Amino acid sequence: MAASHTSSSSTHHQILQTKYDVFLSFRGEDTRNNFTDHLHAALIRNGFVAFKDDETLERGNEISSELSKAIEESNVSIVILSKNYASSPWCLDELAKIVECGNKKKDPKVFAVFYGVDPADVRKQKGEDFERVFAKYEEEFKENQEKVLKWRAALTRVASLAGWHLQDRHESELIKDIVKAISKRLNPTFSSDVDGLVGIVSRMEKMNGYLEAGLDDVRFIGICGMGGIGKTTLAKVLYNTLKDQFEASSFLANVREVSVTRGLVPLQEQLLSEVLMERDLIIWDVHKGINLIRWRLCRKRVLVILDDVDQLEQLQALVGNHDWFGFGSRIIITSRDEHVLKSHGVTNTYKVRGLDYVEALQLFHLKVSKGKQPTDYRVELSKYVVNYAGGLPLAIEVLGSFLCGRSVEEWKSALNRLQEAPNEKVLKVLRISYDGLDRRDKEIFLDIACFFKGKDEDRVRKKLDSCGFNSDIGIRELLDKSLITIVNNKLWMHDLLQEMGWEIVREHHSDKPGKWSRLWLYKDVYHVLSKNMGTDAVEAIIVDVPEMTQLEAKSFSTMSNLRLLEINNVYPSGNLEYLSNNLRYLKWHGYPFNSLPVSFRPEKLFKLNLCSSRIKYLWKGIKPLKELKSMNLSHSCNLIRTPDFTGVPNLERLNLEGCTRLLEVHQSVGTLKRLILLNLKDCRNLVSFPKNVCLMKSLKILCLCGCLKLEKLPQDLGEVECLEELDVGGTAIRQIPPSIVQLVNLKIFSLHGCKGQPPKILSSDFFLSLLLPNKNSDSMCLSFPRFTGLSSLQTLDLSDCNLLEGAIPFDIGSLFSLEAIDLSGNNFVSLPSSINQLLKLKIFCLERCRNLKSLPELPPEIVFVGAEDCTSLETISPSAKLSRSPNIALNFLNCFKLVEDQVSKDNLAVTLMKQWLLVYAKLTTLSNGSYLPT
């Protein structure tokens, strides 16, 4: 928000050029010691400089010239017309001068007060007080009738202007009205030209919804937003618009700055002086000021605005509670820190947003070309500036004013400079909020500015917490101070705030990136690592290296305080003998060494991610890493065995997917009581699994899919009570342990493509373990005696398991929580009728069941049936009601034997099955390797 100050600026300039605000013209013997004295005092109390001749003129001066100069140097003249006013030639000369000066101005500010006289008598010079006097003047000035005519014209002119007639009114009420009118007329502090403020109307409308100025309750309203967003501008316009609706008002500007440089007492004095209209009010200390404010203002309907508050103590000392003010009062507080407002109990806060593109462009044109739209190459450059400013009025005003009157070449040069470093004036305002943060919150802000803008909030929090920054309170503080926002669980900040963060990192060593605390650009990382320029000042390096780059391995030896390292495609020359033991997060895709350095013992390491084809082993022996929560060695295709996990007791996630040469997992993995996820997908050479899995009491996700040589599961697998997802598809497992029925929390279970091998022991008491020969082929099939026990199971994948007729037990209906089942690619002829007892079932997949001949009654909640390529399917149970269920998506493509009228033709169009595509994703996540269902 910004103003086009054509008329208001000229008025303000005129006020600054004059010596007096008000000139008082009066007849001393009538009003000097009563009305005029009271009016003069009221004007002084309200901050106006008023001329009153008996106080200002010195003896010996030529009165007429002093008076003329005082009149000329005054903004407003108030003529107090009393009974004896016209009897003084001095007063009439004074009046004639006032009218003469007024005639020279486009906006003459002359007011009349009719004190005990009739305005009509003054206008026509009639009545006892005026007619007799002017008859005398006609005789006295026979040779100078022009003077008398001038006096008459002046009285007629003044009596015709706006003014006040005392009549039966109390003088105090009249004086109050006069002061209010003068305040409104002069208004030397703020412009009320709302039309000249870009974007102000919509923001005023929103604020009016909070204010509801006509109601009698006392309200505290906050205005919050980042620096330069327009909080103060909005507050000034509100003040200027609303103050006349209240008994008294006060605008306390720059509260933050004043309280730091002068303390809170001057602000208390200003508040009381402006509201009570008392000058020279002295307060000895803050506590006495609090009591005085409470006592003197509790019955007054006031408008108070506190601008730029940053501490709770300021609010407590100035506007402590609602009962400090009279009914109908409104207290408006602007602040960059929303937490300060909340702490004081301010429940209604308007968060000021930046200008939209159209508003921003309009403001820029106002500043750069007085509202005229550029016609040359500046049009495109204007768009660049507006996009760069990101809707921040301060930046638009500063840049627009700077570019005003400059050539296209100068514009280009200035904008090129902006790409290197932001404008100093803008940075100065924005940095105020940053400087108010504590040390750890500053670190969080700089980390987000350099690395984490647009990143997932939860993941960033974990990284920050690993560095000891306590992100919960830190991110809340940045949000309250409008330094960041969170949109769709991602962290964002204004581009200019991000640039400010970059400048803070660079400020003391602009051309020496090796001395910066953070490195986020490839060119700077390359400079530091290729020339061994790193120092202990470097705390974090996070960069995406676009191509294979060879750097000096010894460069890391000088960065002893490195806490975050995330790089890829970097191949240091020589051996890596040192990495900072201060590291909390290490991610190095394509790590080019066989193992970690022997000296690397980062006791506070939180996450280790080394996906690399070079790694053969991670470390030898036991390495104490008690803080390590996540280890990702996926696709490390030369990794033969995992390290000893004894020194990593708090590990929660272990990802070994795609480690195709991995032969065994160290037995110590079974001691990881806090492990939640273990991913061994596609570890094709893995032949054994730790036997002490029962100790993994927190394990929720276990993926063994694609472990082609894995033949056994631990017999005590059922003791892992927390297990929710189990995928053993594509393995060579010979038997499933009976204890699996104890997995009461199991929600997703996949045996996709698991055709089985001959068992060593046959039993009818364990689940998924009985293997019978397939009479039609050399392969084997799975048969299930019972499903009882898996009461939480939601998704079951038995596709491509070579299931024969009767292999699926009748009590499949006991899976009360089942929502999706995939039986595709099997050889049964029919299905158990108990399927209709699966009341929560929504997805039923039967593709490529080429021996299936009939489909039983289906559950009522079913939304998709997929039976493509069921070439033997002939009948569907009438009770399935498919033809009368338009909300069911069906796929019966290539079901050649199916009678056409059993299914509504409208349901056969698989291409329109958007609902199916959404829900079917829950099943396909299993085969795609994602272990958290959508």
Buried (B, 14 or more C-beta within 10 A) or exposed (E): BBBBBEEBBEBBEBBEEEEBBBBBBBBBEBBBEEBBBBBBBBBBBBBBEBBBBEEEBEEEEEEEEBBBEBBBBBBBBBBBBBBBBBBBBBBBBBBBBBBBBBEEEEEBBBBBBBBBBBBEBBBBBEBEBBBEBBEEBEEEBEEEEEBBEBBBEBBBBBBEBEBBBBEEEEBEEBBBEBBEBBBEBBBBBBBBBEEBBBBBEEBBEBBEEBBEBEEEEBBBBBBBBBBBBBBBBBBBBBBBBBBEEBBBBBBBBEBBEBBEEEEBBBBBBBBBBBBBBEEEBEBEEBEEBBEBBBEBBBEBBBBBBBBBBBBBEBBBBBBBEEEBBBEBBBBBBBBBBBBBBBBBEBEEBBBBBBBEEEBBBBBBBBBBBEEEEBEEEBEEBBBBBBEBBBBBBBBBBBBBEBBEEBEEEEBBEBBEEBEEEBBEBBBEBBBBBBEBBEEBBBBBBBBBBBBBBEBEBEEBBBBBBBBEBBBEEBBEBBBBBBBBBEEEEBBBBBBBBBBBBBBBBBEEEEEBBBBBBBBBEBEBBBBBBBEBBBBEBBBBBBBEBEEEBEBBBBBBBBBBBBBBBBBBBBBBEEEBEBBBBBBBBBBBBBBBBEBBBEEBBBBBBBBBBBBBEBBBBBBEEEBEBEBBBBBBBBBBBBBBBBBBBBBBBBBBBBBBBBBBBBBBBBBBBBBBEBBBBBBBBBBBBBBEBBEEBBBBEBBBBBBBBBBBEBBBBBBBBBBBBBBBBBBBBBBBBBBBBBBBBBBEBBBBBBBBBBBBBEBEEEEEEBBBBBBBEBEEEEEBBBBBBBBEBBBBBBBBBBBBBBBBBBBBBEBBBBBEBBBBBBBBBBBBEBBBBBBBBBEBBBBBBBBBBBBBBEBBBBBEEBBBBBBBBBBBBBBBBEEBBBBEBEEBBBBBBBBEEBEEEBBBEEBBEBEEBEBBEEBBBBBBBBBEBEBEBE
